[in-house]
Structure formats: C-alpha cells, structure tokens
Amino acid sequence: MADPAATLALGRRLGAQLEAGDVVCLSGGLGAGKTTLARGAIEAWTGAPEDAPSPTYTLVQTYDGPKGPLWHVDLYRLKRAEEAWELGLEDAFAEAACLIEWPERLGGALPGDRLDVSLSSEGEGRRATLTGVGAWRARLDAI
C-alpha cells in the first residue's frame, strides 16, 4: 500500500465484508498502520466517516452499525492475557465484529476462525499480509 489512503481503502474493503462474530487480528509494529486500517473498517461498518481514535488508552472503542456492534480493541498495554477477558472480549467474540490490535497479547486464546492481518513497512509504504484461519480461508477472495 503506497500511503495511508491505500491503508484506509483496504480497511473499508475489509469492513464491508465483516459480520457479527468475525474477528480480525491486526499485527505490526508501532506506526505500522493498524489503527488506520481499523478506521477504514469502522467507516465501512458504520456507513459513515468516523473519527475513530486509537483505543490504546481506553483499550476498547465500540461502534454501532446496521449489522450490530463492532469492537476496536488495543491490547498493547495489557500485562496478562487474562486482562482481556475482564474487558468482556469473550462476549464480543460471540456478539460483535472485533478488530484486535496487538492480538499476540492473548497468547494462544485466539478464536479458531479469524483473519490475521500483518502490517509492515515497505519502502515509503506498507505491506499487508492477510491470512485466513478456519472459515476465513474461504472468505479471503472477497476482500
């Protein structure tokens, strides 16, 4: 992706495909574009441009859309995986679409059906690697 606009566009394509119960794990270093991609997905989910702040300090931001709630979760500040469950993340997995930044903080407790998006710097832009796990393998062509 050449610039932040391309990252937003990928997020919008992804967000348009999401359904309640979907989990998208966003990985990459600081500044890799995780929140920018999430903003595009949130915009597609809600149907309107959103000033979606990074949930680094709040840990969770929720958004309502025609298909239900979407959780944008940033686990960067967690010390233990158990802290994520205290946020109600398990319920969100069942009832909402979830965008999770820093999913590695959950250890091995990630859902078996999920989309892993790894973002990395490449020259002046970014590279996104999408890996479908479980049911997501068959859905990747739509993004």
C-alpha positions in Angstrom: 0.0 0.0 0.0 1.6 3.2 -1.1 0.2 5.6 1.5 -2.3 5.9 4.4 -5.2 6.4 1.9 -4.5 2.9 0.5 -4.5 1.5 4.0 -7.9 3.1 4.7 -9.2 1.7 1.4 -8.1 -1.8 2.4 -9.8 -1.3 5.7 -13.0 -0.2 4.0 -13.0 -3.4 1.8 -12.4 -5.5 4.9 -15.1 -3.7 6.9 -17.7 -4.2 4.1 -17.2 -8.0 4.4 -17.4 -8.2 8.2 -20.3 -9.8 10.1 -21.2 -10.1 13.7 -18.9 -12.8 15.2 -16.0 -12.0 12.9 -12.6 -11.5 14.5 -9.8 -9.6 12.7 -6.3 -9.6 14.3 -4.1 -6.7 13.3 -0.4 -7.2 13.9 2.6 -5.0 13.2 5.0 -2.7 15.0 4.2 0.8 16.3 3.2 3.0 13.4 2.6 0.1 11.0 -0.9 1.3 10.1 -3.1 -0.9 12.3 -5.3 1.9 13.6 -5.5 3.4 10.1 -6.7 0.1 8.6 -9.2 -0.2 11.5 -10.6 3.3 10.8 -11.4 2.2 7.3 -13.1 -0.9 8.5 -15.1 1.1 11.1 -16.2 3.6 8.4 -17.5 0.7 6.3 -19.2 -0.9 9.3 -21.0 2.2 10.4 -21.7 3.5 6.9 -20.2 7.0 7.7 -16.8 8.6 8.2 -15.8 8.1 11.8 -13.2 10.0 13.9 -12.1 6.7 15.3 -9.4 7.3 18.0 -6.9 4.6 18.8 -8.1 2.7 21.8 -4.5 2.5 23.2 -5.6 4.1 26.5 -9.3 3.2 26.6 -8.5 -0.4 25.5 -11.9 -0.7 23.8 -13.9 1.5 21.5 -17.3 0.3 20.3 -19.3 1.4 17.2 -22.8 0.6 16.2 -23.6 -0.2 12.6 -26.5 -1.8 10.7 -25.1 -5.3 11.4 -24.7 -4.6 15.1 -21.7 -3.6 17.3 -18.1 -3.5 16.3 -15.3 -3.6 18.9 -12.0 -2.0 18.2 -9.6 -3.3 20.8 -6.0 -2.4 21.5 -4.2 -4.9 23.8 -0.8 -3.1 23.7 -0.9 -2.1 27.4 -2.1 -5.5 28.8 0.3 -7.2 31.1 -1.5 -10.6 31.1 -3.9 -12.3 28.7 -6.5 -12.6 31.4 -7.0 -8.9 31.5 -8.6 -9.1 28.0 -11.3 -11.4 29.3 -12.1 -8.9 32.1 -13.0 -6.4 29.3 -15.7 -8.8 28.1 -13.8 -9.8 25.0 -15.2 -13.4 25.0 -18.8 -12.0 24.8 -17.7 -9.6 22.0 -16.3 -12.6 20.0 -19.8 -14.1 20.1 -21.9 -11.0 19.6 -19.9 -8.4 17.7 -17.3 -8.0 15.0 -13.9 -7.4 16.5 -10.8 -5.6 15.3 -8.0 -6.5 17.7 -4.6 -4.7 17.7 -1.7 -6.5 19.3 -3.5 -9.9 19.3 -0.3 -11.7 20.4 -1.1 -10.4 23.9 -3.8 -13.0 24.1 -1.3 -15.8 23.8 -3.0 -18.9 22.3 -6.5 -17.8 23.2 -7.5 -16.5 19.7 -10.6 -17.8 18.0 -10.1 -20.7 15.6 -12.0 -18.7 12.9 -10.3 -15.3 12.3 -8.5 -13.2 9.8 -4.9 -12.3 10.6 -3.6 -9.1 9.1 0.1 -8.4 9.4 1.2 -4.9 8.5 4.9 -3.9 7.9 6.8 -1.0 6.4 8.0 -1.4 2.9 9.9 1.5 1.4 7.6 4.6 1.7 4.5 2.4 2.1 3.2 -0.6 3.8 2.7 -4.3 3.1 -0.4 -6.1 4.3 -0.3 -9.9 4.6 -3.8 -11.4 5.1 -4.1 -15.0 6.4 -7.4 -16.7 6.8 -7.7 -19.1 9.7 -10.5 -21.6 9.8 -13.6 -20.3 8.0 -11.8 -17.2 6.9 -9.7 -19.1 4.4 -12.6 -19.3 2.0 -13.6 -15.7 2.5 -10.3 -14.0 1.6 -11.2 -13.7 -2.1 -14.0 -11.2 -1.3 -11.6 -8.7 0.2 
